[in-house]
């Protein structure tokens, strides 16, 4: 009997504004050096699952991590996309991506919005950095569904060196 893909824990790791904005499709919406440091400490030595656009916005494979990238069309080995990101594992669907990460615990899902939505049903927790403010023009959004998630930790508001206010939150899945 085979076990279902990915028996490990899955966490969504995201920074979003008060109104749920996570990106503009090209770049980060804000600069929070403290959150970037937290992201590094949480993901170092781990496997990260992300979408192709998120990979391209990062611009490189981050050192000390294994990247599994969801894309609608797998790049060919001679394509610029394939050669620009050595070591990436390419997957054309969620099942394939989870199969490639079956030995991973935890698996960090790091964006973008479509990937968060695709993996939300399988995730065990969400580590969120809430950035105070609204970005109504931002097209990429992920809203935490209160029917699926309970906020277990709601940190104090802090002020970044960049001047923005933020707080860390941890949500756990509500189990029936």
PyMOL commands that set and color helices and strands:
alter all, ss='L'
color gray80, all
select helices_A, chain A and resi 33-43+52-58+80-84+94-100+113-122
alter helices_A, ss='H'
color red, helices_A
select strands_A, chain A and resi 10-17+21-23+47-51+66-70+89-91+107-109+125-131+140-141+149-154+158-159+165-173
alter strands_A, ss='S'
color yellow, strands_A
deselect
rebuild
show_as cartoon
